[in-house]
Amino acid sequence: MPAQAPNRFVPLSADATLASRIIDVTVTNPAGDVLGEVVDLAFDEGRTLRAVVVAVSVAPGAMSRFVAVDPAAFTLGPDGGGHRRALLAASLEEIRAAPAIRYRSGFAE
């Protein structure tokens, strides 16, 4: 009997979170502070989601810096205004002190 071809197609449940629903989502903490905005998703060579790239403003009107956050650290849900939000248990000081990554749209170094 010939070897069975790998399954290339998978079922997707109705409650699956799609990347298009995460990109541009505001990141807040439980205190309601705005920590940044999701700008990208990073996958490792094994095609596993490795990090959520967040643009963090270090001060009002300042350029953003980018940090990579463990996807498991987020809780996704509605913001009460009909939009989605990403909740991250971190203070403004913690996310601003997180190691920055070099990021250009579509490429992280």
C-alpha positions in Angstrom: 0.0 0.0 0.0 1.5 3.4 -0.9 2.3 5.9 1.8 -0.5 8.3 2.6 0.1 11.9 1.5 0.3 14.4 4.3 -3.0 16.2 5.0 -2.7 19.7 3.6 -6.1 20.9 4.6 -7.4 21.2 8.1 -10.8 22.0 9.6 -11.2 25.5 11.1 -13.6 26.1 13.9 -15.9 29.1 13.8 -14.3 30.6 16.9 -10.7 30.5 15.5 -8.8 33.7 15.7 -7.5 34.9 12.3 -4.4 37.0 11.9 -6.5 39.7 10.1 -8.4 40.1 13.4 -5.2 40.7 15.4 -3.2 43.0 13.3 -3.8 46.7 14.2 -5.4 45.7 17.5 -4.7 48.0 20.5 -2.8 46.4 23.3 -3.9 47.4 26.8 -3.2 46.2 30.3 -5.7 45.4 33.0 -5.5 49.0 34.4 -6.6 50.3 31.0 -3.3 51.8 29.9 -2.6 51.6 26.2 0.7 49.7 25.7 0.9 49.7 21.9 -0.5 48.1 18.8 -0.1 44.7 17.2 1.7 45.2 13.9 2.8 41.7 12.9 3.1 38.1 13.8 6.5 36.2 13.8 6.8 32.5 13.0 9.9 30.4 13.6 11.3 28.1 10.9 9.1 25.3 12.1 6.1 27.5 11.2 5.0 27.9 14.8 3.8 31.3 16.0 6.8 32.6 18.0 5.9 36.2 18.8 3.4 39.0 18.4 5.2 42.2 17.3 3.9 45.2 19.2 4.7 48.8 18.3 5.2 50.7 21.6 5.3 54.4 21.8 7.9 55.5 24.3 6.3 59.0 24.8 3.4 60.9 23.2 4.3 62.0 19.7 7.5 59.9 19.8 8.5 57.3 17.2 7.5 53.7 18.0 9.9 51.0 19.0 9.0 47.3 18.5 9.0 44.5 20.9 8.3 40.8 20.5 5.8 39.4 23.0 5.0 35.7 23.7 1.6 35.0 22.1 0.6 33.1 25.3 0.9 36.3 27.3 -2.2 37.9 25.5 -5.9 37.5 26.1 -7.9 38.5 23.1 -11.4 39.9 23.3 -13.8 42.7 22.7 -13.0 46.2 24.0 -16.6 47.1 24.7 -16.8 49.5 21.8 -17.3 46.9 19.0 -13.6 46.4 18.4 -11.1 43.8 19.5 -8.3 44.3 22.0 -5.3 42.4 23.2 -4.9 42.4 27.0 -1.4 42.0 28.3 -0.5 41.9 32.0 2.4 44.4 31.8 2.9 48.0 33.0 3.8 50.8 30.7 7.3 50.8 32.3 7.7 47.0 31.7 6.8 47.2 28.0 8.9 50.3 27.4 11.9 48.5 29.0 11.4 45.3 27.0 14.1 44.5 24.6 13.5 46.2 21.3 13.7 44.3 18.0 14.8 45.7 14.7 11.7 45.7 12.6 10.7 46.7 9.1 7.2 45.8 7.8 7.4 42.1 6.9 10.9 41.6 8.4 12.3 41.3 11.9 16.0 41.0 12.6 
